Amino acid sequence: MAARNMLPFIFVALVFHVSYATDPTQLQDFLFVNGLFCKNPMAVTLDDFIFQGILTPRATNNAQGSTVTPVSATQLPGLNTLGISMARVDFGPRGLNPPHTHPRGTEVQTVLEGTLYVGFVTSNLATGGNKFLSKIITKGDIVVFPQGTIHFEFNIGNTPAVSLVSFSSQNPGVITIANATFGSTPPISVDVLSKAFQLDPKIIKYLQSTF
């Protein structure tokens, strides 16, 4: 009887054993999967592993004064399944990469030119609230933004700035806070946002109209 009662626990243990008995790293040199096209390994060329022009300046004549050039598995197929990606961020004078978060990856950013005011906000603390961490960094400095944290970079100089970013995911994703909150399709209820931000519904409607 005791042995019979143990059968469900043994079954669960076997399921978890099979679930976690996986190789901690990739099982081969490269593989084109994860929703992207599959390619016969014999048809792969070195071009699949090369991205050209990362040092080419990008235009920043937009509302935020910044442009992000991603280098993920979409732009560089050879990154697929390797768990890493990159990006270049160009800032015009006083340009901003607005508060955003990467739900699937940690970011490591290196300043190549210019002076940036950077910061991130922690997740909700056990004691309540969130801590804001910020600092001014310059050429050669590196900052880490932990996965999922809301962060930003602001060029406080009067000349262009550039940074190079590395991610711990081939597809870290990005959620720009203001755009997602006030510019989603369909829009979030005015009643919901008005209560969440403790703002007059007219202000919420105005903010939604700007996105």
N, C-alpha and C positions, 0 to 999 in steps of 0.2 A: 504494500500500500504506500509506504514511504517513497519507494522508488518511483511509483506511478505519479505521486504528487510532485516529484522533482522534474518530470518530463517537460512541463512548460518552461521552467527556468533554464533547463539544458538547451531547449530549442532557441530561446532568446539569446543565450550566450553564444550559440553557434552562429546565429544571424549577425550579431555584432562582430564576431571574429571574422566572418567573411567580409563584412562591410569595411572593416579597417585593415584587412590584410592586403593593402595595396602598396605599390612602390611609391616612396616619398618623392621621387623625381620622375622626369619624363622617361618613357620606356624605349624611346629611340631618338635619333638625332633631331628629326623634325617631322611634323605631320600637319596636314592642312585639314582641320576639322573645326569644331566649335562654331558651327553656323556659317563658316566661310567655305569657299570652294575647295574641293579635294583635288589633289594633283598627283599624278603618277610620279613617284620618287625619281624614276629614270628620266622624267621630263623636266625636273627641277634644274634651274641654272643659278649661277651666282647672282644674277639680277634679282632673284627672289629674296635675296638677303642684303640688298644694298638700297639705301635711300640717299638721294643726292640733293644738295642745296639747303641743308639745315642751317648753314651760316649766312644764307641770303636774307637780307632785311625784308620784313613784311610791312605793308602799309598799315597805319594805325589811325586813319582818318574816319573814325566811327565815334559813336556817342560816348563810349568808355575810354577811347584813346589807347586801346590795346588789341593785339591779335594773337591768338594761340594757334600754332601749327602743330597738330598732333602727328606722331609717328607711332602708330599702333599696328596691329596685325592687318588692319584694313589697308593702310598705306605701305606697309612693309610685310608682305606675306610670310617671310621667314620667321617672324616673331611668333606665329601661331603656335600655341601650346607651350611656349617657353616661359610665360609668366612675367614678362617685363615689357615696358614700352617707354617712349620718350615724348617730349614736346619742346617746342621753342616758344617763348613768350616775348613778343615785342611790345614795348611801351613807348608811346609818344611822351613829350613833356607833360607831366602831371597826369599821365595815363594810369588807369586803374584796371586790374583784373579783379572784378567785383566778388564779394563774398560768395563762395561756392563750396561744394564738398564732393569728394570722390568716394562713392559708396563701396567700391571694390578694391581700393588700393591706397597704399601709403605713398606720399610724394616727397621726393628729395630735390630741392631746387638750388641751383648754383647761379650766382649772379656773374654774368660775363662782362657787362658794362652798366654803369650807372649806380644810383643809390635808391634803394627800395625801403619803404616802410611796410613791414609784413606782420601778420599776426594770425592767431587762430583761437577758437573758443573750445573749451573742453566740453565733453558730454555732461549731462546732468550729474552733479556731485551728490554723494550720499547725504551730505549735510544741507543740500539744497543749493540752487543757483548754479552758475557756470563761471569758470575762471577764464579771463581773457589774457592771453600772453602776446606781447608784441615787442618789436625791436627794429631799429634801423640797420640795414645791412648794405654792404658795398661790394664792389668788384672782388671776386675771389671768395666771398662768404657763401656758406651753405646753410640752408634751413630745411628742417624736416616738418612736414605736416602729417600727423598720424591719420591713418585711414578713417574716413567718415567724419572728420572734424571740419567745421566751417572755417574757412581761411580766406585770405586775400593778399594781394600785393599792390602797392601804390607807389608809383614813381614820383618821389618828392623833388626831383631835380627839374631843371629847365632844359635838359638835353635828353635825347632818347636813351632808353635802358633796354637791356636784353638779359634774359635768363634762360638756362637750359634745365629741363626737368626730366627726372627719371621716376618711373612708377613701378610698384611691386606687382603689377598686373598687366597683362596684355590688353585688357579692356577695363581700365579703372572706373569708367563712367564719370559723368559730371552732372551735378545739379546746381544751377545758378539760383541762389535763394530768391532774389527778387523776381526773376522771370518765372520761376516755378510757382511762386506764391500768388503773384498778381497777373500772370500771363498764361496760365494753363488753359487747355482746350478740352472740354468745356471749362468755363471759369469756376473757381471755388465760390460757394455761396457768399454773398455779401454779408449775410447774417453771421455766418461762421467767422469770417475774417474780422468783421466789426467787433465781435465779442472777444476774439483771440487777441487782437491788438488794442482793444479798448479805444477804438476810434469811431467817429461819426460815420455812418454808412455812406454819406456823400463823399467823404475823403477816400474811402475804400473804392468807390466807383470811379473817382478821379484817377487813383493809382492804377486801377485795372485798365483804364482807357489809355494810359501811357505805355502799356506793354502790349 
